[in-house]
Amino acid sequence: MVTLLLAPLMDCMTSFFFDAFAPSAQPELWSENIFRTLFNALNTCGILVTYSSAGLAKRSLVSAGFKIERLKGPPGKKHMLRGTK
């Protein structure tokens, strides 16, 4: 479904803010396939940012092709992740 929705946008998006529920609550939203679709929709210098820094999020992002960095989180959140294409 995500692939169909993003098909017209492939390789033109500059960023995504991925604000799904935690991987422990909805692991299906944190799959490699979801992140690969988002990766393919991003242009060459595109980024994805998420509040999650869970292991599943990191592994799925890396498997999809992202280079990830752990960033200082906003107030009340210790860390967050940024993935770059």
C-alpha positions in Angstrom: 0.0 0.0 0.0 2.8 2.5 0.9 4.6 1.7 -2.3 1.5 2.4 -4.4 0.9 5.7 -2.6 4.5 6.9 -3.0 5.0 5.6 -6.6 4.5 9.0 -8.2 6.9 10.6 -5.8 9.9 8.3 -6.2 13.2 10.0 -6.0 11.8 13.5 -5.5 11.1 13.8 -1.7 13.6 15.7 0.4 12.6 14.5 3.9 10.3 12.3 5.9 9.4 12.7 9.6 8.4 9.2 10.6 6.2 9.5 13.6 4.6 6.1 13.9 3.8 4.4 17.2 6.8 2.7 18.9 8.2 -0.4 17.3 7.1 -2.5 20.3 3.5 -1.3 19.8 3.3 -1.6 15.9 6.3 -3.5 14.6 4.7 -3.8 11.1 5.2 -0.1 10.6 9.0 -0.5 11.3 9.8 -3.1 8.6 12.6 -3.0 6.2 10.1 -2.9 3.3 8.4 0.3 4.6 11.8 2.0 5.0 13.0 0.8 1.6 10.0 2.4 0.0 10.7 5.7 1.8 14.4 5.4 0.9 13.5 5.1 -2.8 11.1 8.1 -2.6 13.9 10.3 -1.2 16.1 12.3 -3.6 19.9 11.9 -3.4 20.4 14.0 -0.3 17.1 13.1 1.4 16.7 12.5 5.1 14.3 10.6 7.4 14.0 11.6 11.1 12.2 9.6 13.8 11.8 9.9 17.5 12.4 6.2 17.9 15.9 4.9 18.6 14.9 1.3 19.2 17.0 -1.5 17.9 14.3 -2.6 15.4 14.2 0.9 14.0 18.0 1.1 13.6 18.2 -2.4 12.0 15.4 -1.7 9.5 16.7 1.7 8.5 20.2 0.3 7.9 18.8 -2.8 6.0 16.8 -0.4 3.8 20.0 1.5 2.8 20.0 4.5 5.2 23.1 5.7 7.0 21.9 6.4 10.5 23.0 8.8 13.3 21.7 8.9 16.8 20.8 12.5 17.8 20.0 14.1 21.1 16.2 13.9 21.4 13.8 16.7 22.2 12.7 17.4 25.8 11.5 14.2 27.5 13.2 12.0 24.9 16.9 10.9 25.3 17.7 10.0 21.7 16.2 10.1 18.2 17.5 8.8 14.8 18.3 10.5 11.5 18.7 8.5 8.4 20.4 9.9 5.3 20.3 8.5 1.8 
